[in-house]
Amino acid sequence: MISENTRVKHKAFGDGIITECVGNYITVSFETCVKKFVYPDSFERFLTLADGTVSPEIQSDIEAAKKAKQLIIDKKNEENLRAMTRGIVIPGKESTADTEEDDFHGNNKDTDEI
């Protein structure tokens, strides 16, 4: 974890100093503003240390965060697969088989009423 009083650079806001570290959030005071960032994600996109680098410690935190996110994604995918094999409909994953079959057989609700 990064610590307070660490000097950083932001792509848009320039030089700043970390004034607070709470959980996964860091607060950085720049010359013109104060901004909060998600740690360590912000070091992948916006921030570097003052010398323009990312320390091995921060890089390690980035990799750990990526692994944790991937575990969550994998778990969710497993849950969705189990649900689908049991015939449970997952919102956003509904089957369109009924509408395709109707179209194939020429059944159309609009023309059936005539």
TAHUMO-V286592 format. One record per residue. N is the residue number from 1. RES is the residue in one letter. SS is DSSP state (@ for helix, = for strand, . for the rest). NEAR is the number of other C-alpha atoms within 8 Angstrom. Layout:
<<N,RES,SS,NEAR> <N,RES,SS,NEAR>>
//
This chain:
<<1,M,.,5> <2,I,.,6> <3,S,.,8> <4,E,.,9> <5,N,.,7> <6,T,.,9> <7,R,=,10> <8,V,=,13> <9,K,=,13> <10,H,=,11> <11,K,.,7> <12,A,.,4> <13,F,.,9> <14,G,=,8> <15,D,=,11> <16,G,=,13> <17,I,=,12> <18,I,=,15> <19,T,=,10> <20,E,=,9> <21,C,=,12> <22,V,=,6> <23,G,.,4> <24,N,.,8> <25,Y,=,10> <26,I,=,13> <27,T,=,12> <28,V,=,13> <29,S,=,11> <30,F,=,12> <31,E,.,6> <32,T,.,5> <33,C,.,6> <34,V,=,8> <35,K,=,8> <36,K,=,8> <37,F,=,9> <38,V,=,9> <39,Y,.,9> <40,P,.,11> <41,D,.,9> <42,S,@,10> <43,F,@,12> <44,E,@,8> <45,R,@,6> <46,F,.,8> <47,L,=,11> <48,T,=,12> <49,L,=,12> <50,A,.,9> <51,D,.,6> <52,G,.,7> <53,T,.,7> <54,V,.,9> <55,S,.,7> <56,P,@,6> <57,E,@,7> <58,I,@,12> <59,Q,@,9> <60,S,@,8> <61,D,@,10> <62,I,@,12> <63,E,@,8> <64,A,@,8> <65,A,@,10> <66,K,@,8> <67,K,@,8> <68,A,@,8> <69,K,@,8> <70,Q,@,8> <71,L,@,8> <72,I,@,8> <73,I,@,8> <74,D,@,8> <75,K,@,8> <76,K,@,8> <77,N,@,8> <78,E,@,8> <79,E,@,8> <80,N,@,9> <81,L,@,8> <82,R,@,8> <83,A,@,11> <84,M,@,10> <85,T,@,7> <86,R,.,6> <87,G,.,6> <88,I,.,7> <89,V,.,8> <90,I,.,9> <91,P,.,5> <92,G,.,4> <93,K,.,6> <94,E,.,7> <95,S,.,5> <96,T,.,6> <97,A,@,6> <98,D,@,7> <99,T,@,7> <100,E,@,8> <101,E,@,8> <102,D,@,10> <103,D,@,9> <104,F,@,7> <105,H,.,6> <106,G,.,6> <107,N,.,9> <108,N,.,8> <109,K,@,6> <110,D,@,6> <111,T,@,7> <112,D,@,7> <113,E,.,5> <114,I,.,4>>
//
